[in-house]
């Protein structure tokens, strides 16, 4: 017996997750590294201004964290809509 999946709900949840990830990606890469760099440079992390740190190293750590967060959340969405591969 075939199970009818909620395709619109699945894609809505997936696009919602992607929207959140893209917003974080934009804020970290363009926002913290360029737009707010002067304001963040008043704070120091490891001896370096925070704006410089985000532009050169911090954004990479955030991007890697986003990859793991995306994988975890997509697994939850897949299980919620019964399209997981277990």
N, C-alpha and C positions, 0 to 999 in steps of 0.2 A: 504494500500500500504506500502510495506517495504522500508525503506531507507537504501541504502548500505553505510556503514561507511568505512572510510579510516583507516583500521586496522593497516597498517604499519606506517602511520603518527602518529596515537594515541600512539602506543608502542614506537616509536622513541621519541616523546615528553615526555612520562612517564619515559623512561630510561634516557633521558637527565636530567630531574629533579632529579631522584634518584642519578645520577652521581654527580651532584652539591651538593646534600645533603651529600653524602658519603665523598666528598672532604672536606667540611666544618667540618663534624664530625671527620675526621682523623686529620685535622689541629688543631682542638681545643683539642681533647682528647690526641692524641699522640704527636702532634707538640708542642702546648703550655704547656702541662702538663709534657712532658718528654724531647723532643729534644731541644726546645728553652727555657726551664725553667731557665737555668743559665743566659741567656741574658735578659729574662723578669724580673728576680729577682731584677734588678737594679731599676725597677719602683715599687712604692708602691701604693696599693689601700686599703684604710681603715686600714692602719697601717701594712698590710701584703705584702710580696713580690708578684708581679703579677704572677710569675710562680707557686708559692704555691697556690695562689688564684684560678687560672685556674684548677689546678690539683684537688682541693678539693671542690670548690663551683662554679666557673665560668662555668665550662663545663656543669653542670646541667642546669643552666639558658639558655645556648646556645642550649642544646638539647631540652628543652621545647619550645624555640622559633622555632627551626627547625620543631617540630611537627605541630605547628600552621601554619608555612609557607608552609609546605607540604600540609596540608589540604586546604589552600587557593589556592595554585597553582594547585592542582589536580582538585579542583572545576572549575577553569578557563579552564584547559585542557579538562575536561569532557564537559563543555558547548561549547567549540570550536569545538569539534568533535561530538557534539549532542548525547552524551551518559549519560547526567546528569539525575538525578532522581527527578526533580522538579514535 
